[in-house]
Amino acid sequence: MDNLMKNIFKGVSIILMVIAAGYQIAVFYQGDSPSDTVLDGYFWVAYIAFGLSALFAILFPIIQMAANPKDAVKSLIVVAFLVALWFVAYALSDNSFTPAQLEKMETTAQTSVLVGAGLIYTYFIFGAAVVAIIYAGISNLFK
């Protein structure tokens, strides 16, 4: 089953790359002002590639979880931890702008809070990555 999924993914990827390369060559061949039909086709290839990528990104982990439920529990615990970490980051963020500043930036207080939460979440993940790298380096010294 695993090899079948890899082969399907490789086949679809190769087909999309060949089509995208063909459209790219057509755009280069026609110069700076390619016809609308070439650009429309090029964008449709991009939309299809994005849709298939999203589908595969959702479908493959679900298939892997069904095939190996023991590892699925570990993955779900990690996802739950990441969601909880987002709520912590959201709780720590606040809007530090005045209404005049928000109006000048053409944004809302809620958007400011979400941006702050995203930054705090990024800092948490970056810190966890640094700690994991240091831990891996030190643990390898004692093995």
C-alpha positions in Angstrom: 0.0 0.0 0.0 2.8 2.4 0.9 4.6 1.8 -2.4 1.3 2.3 -4.3 0.8 5.7 -2.7 4.4 6.7 -3.5 4.0 5.6 -7.1 0.7 7.5 -7.5 2.2 10.6 -6.0 5.3 10.4 -8.2 3.3 9.8 -11.3 0.9 12.8 -10.6 3.9 15.0 -9.7 5.8 14.1 -12.9 2.7 14.7 -15.1 2.1 18.1 -13.5 5.8 19.1 -13.8 5.8 18.2 -17.5 2.7 20.2 -18.1 4.0 23.2 -16.1 7.3 23.1 -17.9 5.5 23.1 -21.2 3.5 26.2 -20.2 6.7 27.8 -18.9 8.4 27.2 -22.3 5.4 28.7 -24.0 5.5 31.8 -21.8 9.3 32.2 -22.5 8.8 31.6 -26.2 6.1 34.3 -26.5 8.1 36.9 -24.7 6.9 39.5 -22.2 3.3 39.6 -23.4 2.1 36.0 -23.7 -1.4 35.4 -24.9 -4.2 35.1 -22.4 -4.8 31.5 -23.4 -1.3 30.5 -22.4 -1.5 32.3 -19.1 -5.0 30.9 -18.4 -3.7 27.4 -18.9 -0.6 28.1 -16.8 -2.8 29.3 -13.9 -5.1 26.3 -14.3 -2.1 24.0 -14.0 -1.1 25.9 -10.8 -4.6 25.6 -9.4 -4.8 21.9 -10.1 -1.3 21.3 -8.6 -2.3 23.3 -5.5 -5.6 21.3 -5.2 -3.8 18.0 -5.5 -1.1 19.0 -3.1 -3.8 20.0 -0.5 -5.6 16.7 -1.2 -2.5 14.6 -0.7 -1.5 16.6 2.4 -4.8 15.7 4.0 -5.3 12.2 2.5 -1.9 10.6 3.1 -1.7 11.3 6.9 -5.2 9.9 7.3 -4.2 6.7 5.4 -1.0 6.4 7.5 -3.0 6.8 10.7 -5.5 4.1 9.6 -2.6 1.8 8.8 -0.7 2.4 12.0 -3.1 3.4 14.9 -0.4 3.2 17.6 1.6 6.0 15.9 -1.6 7.9 15.2 -2.1 8.4 18.9 1.3 10.0 19.3 0.6 12.2 16.3 -2.7 13.3 17.7 -1.1 14.1 21.0 1.5 16.3 19.2 -1.3 18.1 17.3 -3.3 18.6 20.5 -0.2 20.1 22.1 0.3 22.5 19.2 -3.3 23.6 19.3 -3.0 24.2 23.1 0.2 26.2 22.4 -1.7 28.3 20.0 -4.3 29.2 22.7 -1.5 30.1 25.1 0.0 32.3 22.5 -3.4 33.9 21.8 -4.0 34.5 25.5 -0.6 36.2 25.8 -1.1 38.5 22.8 -2.8 41.9 23.0 -3.4 45.0 20.9 -0.8 47.6 21.7 -2.0 50.1 19.1 -4.3 53.1 19.6 -7.5 53.4 17.5 -5.8 56.2 15.5 -2.8 53.9 14.7 -5.2 51.1 13.8 -7.1 53.4 11.5 -3.9 54.6 9.8 -2.8 51.0 9.2 -6.3 50.1 8.0 -6.7 47.2 10.4 -8.7 46.1 13.4 -7.8 45.4 17.0 -8.6 41.7 16.4 -6.2 41.5 13.5 -3.5 43.0 15.7 -4.2 40.4 18.4 -4.0 37.6 15.8 -0.7 38.9 14.4 0.7 39.1 17.9 -0.5 35.6 18.6 1.1 34.3 15.4 4.4 36.0 16.3 4.4 34.5 19.9 3.5 31.1 18.5 6.4 31.4 16.0 8.7 32.2 18.9 7.5 29.2 20.8 8.1 26.9 17.9 11.5 28.4 17.2 12.5 27.9 20.8 11.3 24.3 20.8 13.3 23.7 17.6 16.5 25.2 19.2 16.0 23.1 22.3 15.4 19.9 20.2 18.6 20.6 18.2 20.6 21.1 21.4 19.1 18.0 23.0 19.9 15.9 20.0 23.5 17.1 19.9 24.0 16.5 23.6 22.3 13.1 23.6 24.5 11.9 20.7 27.6 12.7 22.8 26.5 10.2 25.5 25.6 7.4 23.1 
